[in-house]
Amino acid sequence: MMNTTHAAMGVALAAPLAVVAPELAPAAALAGFAGGTFPDFDLFSGQHRRTLHFPVYYSAAALVASAAALAPTTATVAGAFFLWSAALHCVTDAAGGGLELRPWEPTDDRGVYVHPAGRWIRPRRWIRYDGAPEDLVLAGVFSLPGLFLFDGAVRTLTVVGLAVSVVYVAVRKRLPEVETRFLR
């Protein structure tokens, strides 16, 4: 899935707080956005979906952070939403494609690495590849809370994320050629 889809999922996680704890909702949504994007910083490590992708560890840490957030402060709630969003990112990466350069030509069986098990979970390809049309639809659906329940920075980031998603989907299948031609 696109990083922007993961970010929108993180914001959507915070949507219930817009009703039950509106004073904490913006911080939770921004933390969800950040947590949704964070694992993909391992793209720069050469070990994508392994270096910063921790589906088990983020989930365990999110449980601990959620317990701390039972005494809600902006920091405890933001920490919990960051970790839940990062965990969701890692788990949903297995719903997408593999790590191949052209994921619409499925040749790679690595979806996301599970460190405690010491093995890769295979990609399910429910979302065929990052930047597939169905990925854009999913990004749009998960962006609805960011557009309608929040304002300010959350709404702005949501709009920017959707715009980036549209452009990315439009050029996605051309990127492998650009990479092999100019970056390798």
Secondary structure as UniProt FT lines:
FT   HELIX           3..13
FT   TURN            14..16
FT   HELIX           17..20
FT   TURN            22..24
FT   HELIX           25..37
FT   HELIX           38..45
FT   TURN            48..50
FT   HELIX           55..68
FT   TURN            69..70
FT   HELIX           74..93
FT   TURN            94..95
FT   TURN            103..104
FT   STRAND          112..114
FT   TURN            115..118
FT   STRAND          119..121
FT   TURN            130..131
FT   HELIX           133..148
FT   HELIX           152..171
FT   HELIX           172..174
FT   HELIX           175..178
FT   HELIX           179..183
//
